[in-house]
Amino acid sequence: MADRPMAAIGRADVIQFHTLTHFPPHNVNRDEDGRPKTCRLGEAVRGRISSQAKKRALRFAPHFPGGQRAIRTREAGLLCFRRLLDAGIDTVSAAWAALAVNMAAGGGTGAPKRSDAERLAAPDPAKPSSQAREKAIAALMGRYEIDRPTAELRWLERELGTEQALIISTRELSRIDDGVAMLIAARRDDPEGFPAILDHWVKTICRDKLLVRADHDLDTALFGRMVAADPGFNVEAACAVSHAFTTHAFVTEGDYFSAGEELNVLQGTGAAITSYAFFGGGVYYQHAVLDRGHLRDTLSAGRSADDAERLTQEAVVVFLDGLVYAQPKGKRCSFASDVAASFLLTSRGSDPALNLGLAYLRPVTADDGPDLMLSSIGRLRETHRTVVAAYGLTNRVCIFNGYGPARTGNAPTPPEVWTVEELRRFVQEPAA
C-alpha cells in the first residue's frame, strides 16, 4: 500500500494479522531447484513461503466467490481469435480483433492497424521477419510432428499473446465476450459491411478501453492491479501480505525414493523410478494488513452504499478465512500438508502497520522450551506488549488461540477467543 498522509491515518480502519502456522514435512512453495524456499534472518536460515504463493492460495480457496475472481492472463486476445475463427471469420480479421483486445485490456497504447495483423497472418515472404517466422514454423513441425497449416496457426497464436499477464475482471471479460459476439453477428448479418464494422470496433475499444474504473471484483479490490499502459485503470491494493518465515532455524531435507517395476517382464531387480524429494517443516510467522476503509472506498465506485458495505464485509471474511485455511498447494499429493493457522494476533484501528517479525530475530531454539509453537506464541505475545507500550498503540485487539497447549483455564480471557467464528465477528464489527 502507498504511504498515506497522517491526517488520513487517524481516520483509518486497518486490520492487522499476525499468524503462526505449523507446517509438517512439506514443500508447498519451492525454488527453481525443487527445494523449499528459504531466507536468512538473524544469522540463521529460515524456511520461507512467498507472499505471492499465499495470495494465490487465498484467491483460489473454495470459499473465495468465483464470480468475484479476476483472471491473470496473456491470452485474452487469443481467446477472441479462436472464437472468431470458429465462427468463419478470416484469419487476418480475427488476428486484428485479437490485437485490439490486447491493447484495450491494458496490453499497450494506440490501436493496431490491419497491416499489423497481415504482417502476422499473411506476411510478405521478402521481409526479413518472414525468414524468422519460417524457421520457427519449421521447428514446430519437427518438434510436434504436425503439418504446416497447423504449425502456422500455432505460431500465430503464440504471437497473439501479450508479453506480460493482464489482470482482467469478470465484468471486463464479459465486455470482451459481448464484443466478440457482436462481431460474429455482424459478420453473419452483413458480410459486405463487416470490414467497416470491424475497423470501427477496433478504433472504439482501443480509445475507450475494455477496462472499467468501477464495479471492481473483490479480487481486484483486495490485491490491486497495475496497468502500465494506462495508469488511470490502476487499482491500489487494500491488503498487504508478508513472506512467511519460520520462527526457528530451518533444515532442508532430502527424501530418496524409489518405485518398483510392477510389470517386470524381464524379471529384473531394479526400480522403475528413483529420485529425491526435498522438504522441511516448522512454525511460520506471517504478517498481513487489510485497510478496510480503503477496501470499502474501492468497492463503493459504481455501487450503492449498502452493496459496497455488504461486499466489504464479505471481502474481510474471505481474507480472514484465507489467512487461516488457504495454503499453497505445492507437492500437496506427496505430503498432504494442508494445515490451518494455530494462532492469530489481530488488531484493528488507526495504528501504523507494524510487522512483528522482530520477535524471531533470535531464532526460537530448544532452550526456549521443547514446544516450538508454544515458544513462538510466547515470543509474539511478549513482542506485541512491548511494541504497544513503546509506541503508545491504541488498536483494539482480538487473539485467536487454536493451540491447546497454549490455552489456560476452562475458558478464554479477553481479548483471547478460542473459535474462528468469534474472530470473524471482531473483524466484521462496524468501525469504531
Summary of the structure (lengths in Angstrom):
residues: 432
radius of gyration: 26.9
end to end distance: 22.1
largest distance: 84.1
contacts: 1316
relative contact order: 0.18
helix: 46%
strand: 20%
